[in-house]
Amino acid sequence: MRLTRRSAILAGLALAACGTPEDLTEPPKSPIGDFALGHNIVVGSTARPIPPSRVATAEEWETALRAAIAERFDRYEGTRLYNLGVSVDAYALAIPGVPVVLKPRSVVVISATIWDDAMGIKVNATPAQLTVLEPGSGKTFIGSGITQTKEEQMANLSFAAARAIERWMRANIEWFAPDGPRQVVLPPPGGSATDA
């Protein structure tokens, strides 16, 4: 049987490695600069399912992702508030009955933007797009659509998405220095730009 291009992509994604959930009950091992979570904004109306997929509503994605983001980032106790905005771009929630040979794993694609709350500016000018696989486990070994409910798949993906956002933030930890990012002030016509 010949796989379609979309099926091949999903099958390839399903083979990618993904870590297991770590304990979130303890404080983080190190801060992310001076970061503390302000507004936790998730937009699910932009989500598009990638067939074959179970269908989730915007509200379901918003609820699941907000909970996972709060669980991970409420642990940080910096003195500067940063607002996190996440939109769900696309997803595939593995369906039951897919041949075991494919072992499909669920996936979600999100875009993330961070704002410095006090300065009212974006920290990253362009949203970061992250592709996140459902964490591997004994339950997903034969395909998560067979062994997991839609709600379990979404909870797993939301956990992994929040962790991916954290890793992206740590890779750009200079954004969260105690003195914060420098805001570029646009000049009047004929003038020159300055930093505030």
FENCORRA-V982360 format. One record per run of one state. SS is the DSSP state (helix for helix, strand for strand, loop for the rest). FROM is the first residue (numbers start at 1). TO is the last residue. If there is no record, write none. Layout:
ss=SS from=FROM to=TO
ss=SS from=FROM to=TO
This chain:
ss=loop from=1 to=4
ss=helix from=5 to=15
ss=loop from=16 to=34
ss=strand from=35 to=43
ss=loop from=44 to=47
ss=strand from=48 to=49
ss=loop from=50 to=53
ss=strand from=54 to=54
ss=loop from=55 to=57
ss=helix from=58 to=73
ss=loop from=74 to=79
ss=strand from=80 to=93
ss=loop from=94 to=99
ss=helix from=100 to=102
ss=loop from=103 to=106
ss=strand from=107 to=116
ss=loop from=117 to=120
ss=strand from=121 to=122
ss=loop from=123 to=127
ss=strand from=128 to=133
ss=loop from=134 to=143
ss=helix from=144 to=147
ss=loop from=148 to=149
ss=helix from=150 to=171
ss=loop from=172 to=172
ss=helix from=173 to=176
ss=loop from=177 to=183
ss=strand from=184 to=185
ss=loop from=186 to=193
ss=strand from=194 to=195
ss=loop from=196 to=196
